[in-house]
């Protein structure tokens, strides 16, 4: 029974820290845009193809070669 004097306040402190972290993340904009990071994976390939044509800003990078087909 005496362990409850330790566990209940410790549990309340952990819940408080969790709530603080959640509200901090919401306030700092962590949940503002949930869709764009998923779509950026697909857009990266298009940008890479455009930059290998010399139209991008990293044209000094060597062009990637496709693997040989069997």
MDTraj code that builds the backbone (N, CA, C; nanometers):
import mdtraj as md
import numpy as np

residues = "UNK UNK UNK UNK UNK UNK UNK UNK UNK UNK UNK UNK UNK UNK UNK UNK UNK UNK UNK UNK UNK UNK UNK UNK UNK UNK UNK UNK UNK UNK UNK UNK UNK UNK UNK UNK UNK UNK UNK UNK UNK UNK UNK UNK UNK UNK UNK UNK UNK UNK UNK UNK UNK UNK UNK UNK UNK UNK UNK UNK UNK UNK UNK UNK UNK UNK UNK UNK UNK UNK".split()
xyz = np.array([
    [0.0812, -0.1195, 0.0000],
    [0.0000, 0.0000, 0.0000],
    [0.0860, 0.1265, 0.0000],
    [0.2018, 0.1184, 0.0608],
    [0.2881, 0.2361, 0.0671],
    [0.3460, 0.2730, -0.0689],
    [0.3521, 0.1762, -0.1598],
    [0.4060, 0.2037, -0.2931],
    [0.3153, 0.2992, -0.3700],
    [0.1874, 0.3020, -0.3338],
    [0.0947, 0.3936, -0.3997],
    [0.1320, 0.5394, -0.3749],
    [0.1928, 0.5684, -0.2597],
    [0.2367, 0.7049, -0.2308],
    [0.3472, 0.7496, -0.3259],
    [0.4156, 0.6545, -0.3849],
    [0.5195, 0.6856, -0.4839],
    [0.4652, 0.6778, -0.6267],
    [0.3886, 0.5742, -0.6552],
    [0.3452, 0.5489, -0.7926],
    [0.2396, 0.6480, -0.8425],
    [0.1468, 0.6887, -0.7588],
    [0.0425, 0.7817, -0.8027],
    [0.1026, 0.9179, -0.8381],
    [0.1837, 0.9794, -0.7526],
    [0.2446, 1.1069, -0.7943],
    [0.3368, 1.0920, -0.9148],
    [0.4112, 0.9807, -0.9211],
    [0.4981, 0.9586, -1.0361],
    [0.4163, 0.9452, -1.1646],
    [0.3033, 0.8763, -1.1571],
    [0.2161, 0.8639, -1.2734],
    [0.1583, 0.9982, -1.3151],
    [0.1202, 1.0787, -1.2175],
    [0.0670, 1.2115, -1.2495],
    [0.1728, 1.3011, -1.3119],
    [0.2962, 1.2900, -1.2644],
    [0.4060, 1.3681, -1.3230],
    [0.4298, 1.3245, -1.4674],
    [0.4290, 1.1940, -1.4938],
    [0.4499, 1.1460, -1.6306],
    [0.3357, 1.1883, -1.7234],
    [0.2127, 1.1855, -1.6753],
    [0.0996, 1.2326, -1.7555],
    [0.1150, 1.3819, -1.7838],
    [0.1578, 1.4572, -1.6835],
    [0.1793, 1.6007, -1.7029],
    [0.2872, 1.6282, -1.8061],
    [0.3959, 1.5520, -1.8019],
    [0.5031, 1.5697, -1.9011],
    [0.4525, 1.5341, -2.0405],
    [0.3735, 1.4284, -2.0509],
    [0.3175, 1.3898, -2.1804],
    [0.2238, 1.4957, -2.2362],
    [0.1390, 1.5510, -2.1512],
    [0.0491, 1.6575, -2.1967],
    [0.1258, 1.7827, -2.2369],
    [0.2280, 1.8163, -2.1588],
    [0.3096, 1.9328, -2.1934],
    [0.3771, 1.9120, -2.3300],
    [0.4329, 1.7912, -2.3537],
    [0.4993, 1.7626, -2.4811],
    [0.4003, 1.7689, -2.5968],
    [0.2792, 1.7196, -2.5756],
    [0.1782, 1.7236, -2.6812],
    [0.1402, 1.8668, -2.7152],
    [0.1099, 1.9474, -2.6142],
    [0.0702, 2.0848, -2.6410],
    [0.1851, 2.1683, -2.6959],
    [0.3081, 2.1352, -2.6563],
    [0.4248, 2.2035, -2.7142],
    [0.4357, 2.1708, -2.8628],
    [0.4161, 2.0442, -2.8998],
    [0.4247, 2.0040, -3.0397],
    [0.3146, 2.0688, -3.1226],
    [0.1943, 2.0768, -3.0686],
    [0.0846, 2.1424, -3.1407],
    [0.1144, 2.2906, -3.1566],
    [0.1652, 2.3532, -3.0517],
    [0.1939, 2.4961, -3.0573],
    [0.3089, 2.5318, -3.1497],
    [0.4038, 2.4399, -3.1670],
    [0.5184, 2.4693, -3.2529],
    [0.4943, 2.4297, -3.3986],
    [0.3751, 2.3779, -3.4302],
    [0.3411, 2.3501, -3.5696],
    [0.3801, 2.2126, -3.6187],
    [0.4015, 2.1172, -3.5295],
    [0.4411, 1.9837, -3.5716],
    [0.3311, 1.9107, -3.6467],
    [0.2070, 1.9466, -3.6231],
    [0.0945, 1.8765, -3.6845],
    [0.0228, 1.9613, -3.7883],
    [0.0840, 2.0685, -3.8354],
    [0.0182, 2.1569, -3.9310],
    [0.0019, 2.0930, -4.0680],
    [0.1050, 2.0285, -4.1182],
    [0.1007, 1.9727, -4.2535],
    [0.1431, 1.8267, -4.2471],
    [0.0460, 1.7364, -4.2499],
    [0.0758, 1.5943, -4.2388],
    [0.0849, 1.5260, -4.3746],
    [0.0408, 1.5911, -4.4819],
    [0.0359, 1.5270, -4.6127],
    [0.1606, 1.5521, -4.6970],
    [0.2192, 1.6687, -4.6890],
    [0.3313, 1.7032, -4.7761],
    [0.4542, 1.6142, -4.7600],
    [0.4934, 1.5732, -4.6394],
    [0.6113, 1.4860, -4.6304],
    [0.5944, 1.3543, -4.7061],
    [0.4733, 1.3020, -4.7092],
    [0.4501, 1.1788, -4.7847],
    [0.4590, 1.1999, -4.9348],
    [0.4109, 1.3127, -4.9811],
    [0.4151, 1.3418, -5.1237],
    [0.5538, 1.3859, -5.1689],
    [0.6363, 1.4354, -5.0774],
    [0.7694, 1.4822, -5.1165],
    [0.8567, 1.3668, -5.1645],
    [0.8266, 1.2462, -5.1220],
    [0.9022, 1.1301, -5.1701],
    [0.8800, 1.1128, -5.3199],
    [0.7592, 1.1340, -5.3645],
    [0.7293, 1.1206, -5.5062],
    [0.7805, 1.2386, -5.5867],
    [0.7763, 1.3586, -5.5298],
    [0.8222, 1.4778, -5.6009],
    [0.9730, 1.4816, -5.6158],
    [1.0470, 1.4165, -5.5272],
    [1.1927, 1.4182, -5.5328],
    [1.2438, 1.3575, -5.6629],
    [1.1807, 1.2526, -5.7109],
    [1.2249, 1.1888, -5.8346],
    [1.2057, 1.2823, -5.9539],
    [1.0967, 1.3544, -5.9555],
    [1.0726, 1.4492, -6.0655],
    [1.1756, 1.5606, -6.0638],
    [1.2084, 1.6106, -5.9463],
    [1.3076, 1.7178, -5.9365],
    [1.4446, 1.6678, -5.9764],
    [1.4770, 1.5440, -5.9413],
    [1.6066, 1.4877, -5.9762],
    [1.6202, 1.4728, -6.1279],
    [1.5116, 1.4298, -6.1955],
    [1.5165, 1.4172, -6.3413],
    [1.5327, 1.5532, -6.4069],
    [1.4641, 1.6551, -6.3528],
    [1.4749, 1.7893, -6.4086],
    [1.6151, 1.8452, -6.3865],
    [1.6765, 1.8147, -6.2721],
    [1.8095, 1.8685, -6.2445],
    [1.9160, 1.7956, -6.3261],
    [1.8930, 1.6711, -6.3632],
    [1.9927, 1.6017, -6.4444],
    [1.9899, 1.6520, -6.5893],
    [1.8830, 1.7201, -6.6295],
    [1.8773, 1.7805, -6.7618],
    [1.9526, 1.9126, -6.7678],
    [1.9984, 1.9590, -6.6517],
    [2.0701, 2.0860, -6.6478],
    [1.9812, 2.2029, -6.6124],
    [1.8558, 2.1767, -6.5824],
    [1.7662, 2.2858, -6.5475],
    [1.7629, 2.3123, -6.3983],
    [1.8156, 2.2209, -6.3154],
    [1.8145, 2.2376, -6.1707],
    [1.9377, 2.3108, -6.1217],
    [1.9432, 2.3312, -5.9910],
    [2.0550, 2.4054, -5.9358],
    [2.1725, 2.3156, -5.8989],
    [2.1568, 2.1838, -5.9050],
    [2.2686, 2.0953, -5.8733],
    [2.3176, 2.0231, -5.9996],
    [2.3375, 2.0995, -6.1060],
    [2.3795, 2.0409, -6.2325],
    [2.5254, 1.9975, -6.2302],
    [2.5999, 2.0362, -6.1269],
    [2.7394, 1.9935, -6.1186],
    [2.7509, 1.8486, -6.0741],
    [2.6426, 1.7925, -6.0218],
    [2.6432, 1.6539, -5.9786],
    [2.6362, 1.5638, -6.1018],
    [2.7140, 1.4551, -6.1046],
    [2.7074, 1.3663, -6.2219],
    [2.5703, 1.3010, -6.2338],
    [2.5285, 1.2797, -6.3572],
    [2.3986, 1.2194, -6.3829],
    [2.3998, 1.0745, -6.3380],
    [2.2871, 1.0285, -6.2826],
    [2.2771, 0.8903, -6.2377],
    [2.2505, 0.8018, -6.3579],
    [2.3153, 0.6873, -6.3567],
    [2.2982, 0.5932, -6.4669],
    [2.1982, 0.4867, -6.4249],
    [2.1198, 0.4411, -6.5225],
    [2.0258, 0.3339, -6.4946],
    [2.1008, 0.2019, -6.4925],
    [2.0575, 0.1070, -6.4098],
    [2.1239, -0.0241, -6.4074],
    [2.0974, -0.0975, -6.5389],
    [2.1904, -0.1812, -6.5826],
    [2.1697, -0.2549, -6.7077],
    [2.0534, -0.3522, -6.6954],
    [1.9801, -0.3639, -6.8040],
    [1.8657, -0.4556, -6.8058],
    [1.9097, -0.5892, -6.8608],
    [1.8570, -0.6962, -6.8038],
    [1.8964, -0.8315, -6.8521],
    [1.8375, -0.8648, -6.9869],
])
top = md.Topology()
chain = top.add_chain()
for i, resn in enumerate(residues, 1):
    res = top.add_residue(resn, chain, resSeq=i)
    for name in ("N", "CA", "C"):
        top.add_atom(name, md.element.get_by_symbol(name[0]), res)
traj = md.Trajectory(xyz[None], top)
